[in-house]
Amino acid sequence: MPKQDAIELEGTVSEVLPSASFRVTLVNGHEVLATLGGNMRRFRIRVLAGDRVTLEVSPYDLTRGRITFRHKN
């Protein structure tokens, strides 16, 4: 699947799970299981519970995603 086909959503990290996984609550109330994207791992950007993040979700599986950006506040 090409990268430009991913759906970008915003949410808040509600729970930090083992293996660099996170449970993210979206603005519309849905829960998504997310992992860190490549550049987030590469530059060791820390994500904690309560952080506002942007994530990419595949149109084929809307329950899993990839965190691509952590907002400042």
C-alpha positions in Angstrom: 0.0 0.0 0.0 1.4 3.4 -0.9 2.2 5.7 2.0 0.0 8.5 0.7 -3.1 6.3 1.1 -2.9 6.4 4.9 -5.5 8.3 6.9 -4.1 11.0 9.3 -5.9 11.4 12.6 -5.3 13.1 15.9 -5.7 11.7 19.4 -4.4 11.5 22.9 -2.2 8.7 24.3 -4.3 7.1 27.0 -2.1 4.1 28.0 1.6 3.1 27.4 2.0 -0.6 26.7 5.0 -2.8 26.5 7.0 -3.2 23.2 6.7 0.5 22.3 2.9 0.2 21.8 0.4 2.8 22.9 -3.4 3.0 23.2 -4.6 6.2 21.6 -8.0 7.7 22.1 -9.0 9.6 19.0 -11.0 12.9 18.9 -14.1 11.0 17.9 -13.8 8.6 20.9 -12.5 5.5 19.1 -9.5 3.6 20.6 -6.5 2.7 18.4 -3.5 0.5 19.1 -0.4 2.4 17.8 3.3 2.0 17.5 6.0 4.6 16.9 6.8 5.5 13.3 10.3 5.2 11.9 11.6 8.8 12.5 10.1 8.7 16.0 12.2 5.7 16.8 15.3 7.0 15.0 15.4 10.3 16.9 14.3 8.6 20.1 11.3 10.9 20.7 9.6 10.0 23.9 5.8 9.6 24.1 4.0 9.5 27.4 0.4 9.1 28.5 -1.5 12.3 28.0 0.5 13.5 25.0 -1.4 14.7 21.9 -0.2 12.9 18.8 -0.8 12.6 15.1 -1.1 9.1 13.7 -1.5 7.3 10.4 -4.1 4.6 10.1 -4.5 2.2 7.2 -7.9 2.2 5.5 -7.9 -1.6 5.7 -7.5 -1.9 9.5 -8.8 1.1 11.5 -7.8 -0.4 14.8 -4.1 -0.1 14.4 -1.9 2.9 13.6 1.6 4.4 13.5 2.4 7.5 15.6 4.2 10.1 13.3 4.2 13.3 15.3 4.0 14.4 19.0 2.6 17.8 19.5 4.2 20.3 21.9 1.4 20.7 24.4 
